[in-house]
Amino acid sequence: MKVSKKWRTVTPLSKSIALALFISLPIIAFIFGAKWQKLRDMAIIIELSGKASTTQESPVPQKVLRPQNYNGGDDNVIKVDGTPIPYGL
């Protein structure tokens, strides 16, 4: 397939357009991304503030289950939200 020379020639206009796009597109993308992040942050803050106003129950501690052949450590440990906490604290 032969393409004529006028379609393969780099002109001053095409260089100018390429340069303008090369400089402007990253700047536009950065500005858009910054505004998008600000909107996302505001949505998260609004969501969290809505959850904070509702009453929530405190987590119920659960005893850690260990195998019967466990030979070490203290069995007086509770687990709250996945964090082991010793009894008596």
Backbone hydrogen bonds in HBPLUS format (Angstrom, degrees):
<---DONOR---> <-ACCEPTOR-->    atom                        ^
c    i                          cat <-CA-CA->   ^        H-A-AA   ^      H-
h    n   atom  resd res      DA  || num        DHA   H-A  angle D-A-AA Bond
n    s   type  num  typ     dist DA aas  dist angle  dist       angle   num
A0007-TRP N   A0004-SER O   3.20 MM   3  5.85 151.3  2.29 114.8 121.8     1
A0008-ARG N   A0005-LYS O   3.10 MM   3  5.14 144.6  2.23 101.3 111.8     2
A0015-LYS N   A0011-THR O   3.01 MM   4  6.29 154.7  2.08 152.2 159.5     3
A0016-SER N   A0012-PRO O   2.98 MM   4  6.14 154.6  2.05 142.6 149.3     4
A0017-ILE N   A0013-LEU O   2.94 MM   4  6.20 161.2  1.98 152.8 157.6     5
A0018-ALA N   A0014-SER O   2.96 MM   4  6.05 161.2  2.00 143.4 148.9     6
A0019-LEU N   A0015-LYS O   2.92 MM   4  6.09 160.2  1.96 148.3 153.8     7
A0020-ALA N   A0016-SER O   2.91 MM   4  6.08 162.5  1.94 149.2 154.2     8
A0021-LEU N   A0017-ILE O   2.95 MM   4  6.16 161.5  1.99 151.5 156.2     9
A0022-PHE N   A0018-ALA O   2.85 MM   4  5.95 156.0  1.91 147.0 154.5    10
A0023-ILE N   A0019-LEU O   3.03 MM   4  6.22 147.6  2.14 148.0 154.9    11
A0024-SER N   A0020-ALA O   2.84 MM   4  5.88 165.9  1.86 150.4 155.3    12
A0025-LEU N   A0021-LEU O   3.03 MM   4  5.54 163.8  2.06 138.1 143.2    13
A0028-ILE N   A0024-SER O   2.86 MM   4  6.06 166.0  1.88 162.1 166.1    14
A0029-ALA N   A0025-LEU O   2.89 MM   4  6.02 160.1  1.93 150.8 156.7    15
A0030-PHE N   A0026-PRO O   2.90 MM   4  6.06 152.4  1.98 143.6 150.8    16
A0031-ILE N   A0027-ILE O   3.02 MM   4  6.28 165.8  2.04 153.9 156.8    17
A0032-PHE N   A0028-ILE O   2.92 MM   4  6.09 164.9  1.95 151.4 155.9    18
A0033-GLY N   A0029-ALA O   2.85 MM   4  5.97 157.3  1.91 144.7 151.4    19
A0034-ALA N   A0030-PHE O   2.90 MM   4  6.13 155.2  1.97 150.7 157.2    20
A0035-LYS N   A0031-ILE O   3.04 MM   4  6.28 161.5  2.08 150.7 155.3    21
A0036-TRP N   A0032-PHE O   2.88 MM   4  6.04 155.6  1.94 147.8 155.5    22
A0037-GLN N   A0033-GLY O   2.90 MM   4  6.07 157.8  1.95 146.7 152.2    23
A0038-LYS N   A0034-ALA O   3.06 MM   4  6.26 153.5  2.13 142.3 149.4    24
A0039-LEU N   A0035-LYS O   3.01 MM   4  6.30 154.4  2.08 147.1 153.5    25
A0040-ARG N   A0036-TRP O   2.94 MM   4  6.24 156.2  2.00 149.1 155.9    26
A0041-ASP N   A0037-GLN O   2.86 MM   4  6.08 160.1  1.90 151.8 156.8    27
A0042-MET N   A0038-LYS O   2.99 MM   4  6.19 157.9  2.04 145.7 151.6    28
A0043-ALA N   A0039-LEU O   2.96 MM   4  6.18 154.2  2.03 146.1 153.2    29
A0044-ILE N   A0040-ARG O   2.98 MM   4  6.25 152.8  2.05 148.2 155.3    30
A0045-ILE N   A0041-ASP O   2.93 MM   4  6.18 159.1  1.97 150.0 155.8    31
A0046-ILE N   A0042-MET O   2.90 MM   4  6.09 161.4  1.93 149.5 154.7    32
A0047-GLU N   A0043-ALA O   2.91 MM   4  6.05 156.1  1.97 141.8 149.0    33
A0048-LEU N   A0044-ILE O   2.82 MM   4  6.02 161.0  1.86 151.0 156.1    34
A0049-SER N   A0045-ILE O   2.84 MM   4  5.98 157.0  1.89 148.8 155.4    35
A0050-GLY N   A0046-ILE O   3.00 MM   4  6.14 145.4  2.12 142.0 150.9    36
A0051-LYS N   A0047-GLU O   3.10 MM   4  6.38 147.6  2.21 142.9 151.3    37
A0052-ALA N   A0048-LEU O   2.89 MM   4  6.06 146.3  2.00 145.6 155.3    38
A0054-THR N   A0051-LYS O   3.31 MM   3  5.54 144.4  2.45 101.3 110.5    39
A0062-GLN N   A0079-LYS O   3.21 MM  17  5.35 164.6  2.24 137.9 142.4    40
A0079-LYS N   A0062-GLN O   2.81 MM  17  5.35 149.8  1.90 147.9 158.1    41
A0070-TYR N   A0067-PRO O   3.17 MM   3  5.47 152.3  2.25 118.0 117.4    42
A0087-TYR N   A0076-ASN O   3.01 MM  11  5.62 167.6  2.02 143.8 142.7    43
A0078-ILE N   A0085-ILE O   2.85 MM   7  5.30 173.5  1.85 153.7 152.8    44
A0085-ILE N   A0078-ILE O   2.70 MM   7  5.30 167.4  1.71 156.1 159.7    45
A0080-VAL N   A0083-THR O   3.08 MM   3  5.28 164.0  2.10 141.2 138.8    46
A0083-THR N   A0080-VAL O   2.95 MM   3  5.28 166.3  1.97 117.2 121.6    47
